[in-house]
Structures are given as C-alpha cells and as structure tokens.
C-alpha cells in the first residue's frame, strides 16, 4: 500500500479524507467493540464523516432555536427574559439607518448644500 505524502510526511487517514475528527480513533473503537469480524477503512471514514456532520448540525441548533423563539409572539413573551447560549442576536436594521429607495440613489454625489 502506497501512502500519500505531503512534503515527505505521511498523511493521516483524517487528512486524506478531509475530516476534522479522527478516523483512526473511530476505526479502533469499531474493531475493539467487535461489531463485525472485519472492519474496512471505508467504513471508518464513512462513520467519522457522519459523526462530524451530526455534531456540526447540533452546534447550529441554538441559532435556529433563538430565531424561532424570537419570531413567534407567544414564545417570545414566555421566553422573553431567557438567554439562549451561543444563539447570537436577531438581525435587525432600524428604518432610520436604511437608505431611501430611488430618492437616495438619484441625489448627486457632490451636492452637499442642505439649504434647498
């Protein structure tokens, strides 16, 4: 078996698969727990990618929960004083800060005379 290298160094299974979680660690757990007589590397890569994806989805949940709660009138009233950790803030731009439609874009750039 020829291993891929980068600059003379051996690449890990995780690096070759483009994953953050350790493929080798999950493969050793699969072998140790004896789920099957033989466990291929492809199974470990697939399982590691699946676990990594699921963790990423769970970490995104607080943001979605915050947006759902704040957009619903009853839930917002009930959970008004609750802080949702890692939820961020609800996007909001005050109407005074927004540009006015065509009137703002039609004004000449160099005209700063306010006495008209």
N, C-alpha and C positions, 0 to 999 in steps of 0.2 A: 504494500500500500504506500503510495507516494503522498506525503503530506505537503500541503500548500504552505509556502513560507512568505514572509514579508521582511525583506532585508536580512535574510539568513536566520530569522527566528521562526519557530513553529507557531502556527496559529491554533488557538483553542477551537473546540467544536462550536462554542457560542459565537466566536468572532466569525467563523466561516458561515454560520447560519444567519448572522446579522442580528443576534439576540443579546439582550442585556442579562437575562437570567442564565444560570449555569446549566448547560446541557449535561455535562459530565456528572454533576451532583444529582440531577434528576435520574440519569441513567443508572447510577449506582444504587439509588433508592429503589428503582424498579427491579433491579436484579436482586437486591438484598431481600425485598419483600416477597420474592418468588411468585410474581403474578403469572409468569409463564416460564417454560423451560429455557427459552431463548428470547432475548430482547435485542432487537437491532438498533443501530444508531438512529435510523429514521424515525422510529417510534419515540425515542427520547427527544429528538429535535421537535417533532410534532407536538408532543406533550408539553415541552418547555414553551413553545410558541403560544400554545393555548393558555397556559397558566399566565404568561406575561400579558396576553391580551385581556384576560379576565381581570387581572389586577389593575390594568390601565382603565378599564371601564368602571370598576368600583371607585377608583380615585377621582373620576369625573362626576360621580353622583352628587356630592354636596352642592356643586354649582347648579345642577338641574333641579335639585330639591329647593334651593333658595329661589330660583326663578319661578318655580311652580307655586310656592307659598306666597311670594310677594305679588304675583299676578292675580291670585284668587282673593276676592274681597273677604270671604268668611275666614279662610285660613290665615290671611294676613291679620285680621282682627284678633283671632285666637293666639297666633304666634307672633304678635307684634313686638314683644319685648325679648324674644328668643334670638340668640346669636347662633347662626349655623357656621361652625368652624370650616374654614377653607372655602366658604361659599362666594366670597367676593362681594361685589355690590351690584345692584340692579342698574343697568345702563340707563342714563337719563341726561338729556341736554336741555337746559332751560330755554324757553322760547325766545327770551331776550338775546341769547347768545347765537341763535340760529340766523343765517343770512335770509334776507327777504327775497323771495323768488326772482323775477326778472328785473325789478327795480334796482336791486343792489348790483347786478351784473351790468346794467345799462349805464350806470354812472361812470363818467370818465375818471381814469386813474389819477390824473394830475390835478383835478379840480378839488381844492380843499377850502373854497370860500363857503363859509357857513351862513353868511348874511343874506342869502337869496330868499 
